């Protein structure tokens, strides 16, 4: 079960990063270097995996929502 969740997170982040990759092919306004993709992948995947780890430790839905909000806020601050 856990492998499927981790794989889903990593696959979701990869699909999300396909948006700027495709946009680079059609527009000159989106210019990402390979390092930008790596940093974005690490930030998004790290946040998703950290949420999964923290949410699996807590059974209360309110605490899970609080963890999600805190991690989303931290990601946005970065």
HELIX and SHEET records of a PDB file:
HELIX    1   1 UNK A    2  UNK A   26  1                                  25    
HELIX    2   2 UNK A   34  UNK A   57  1                                  24    
HELIX    3   3 UNK A   61  UNK A   77  1                                  17    
END                                                                             
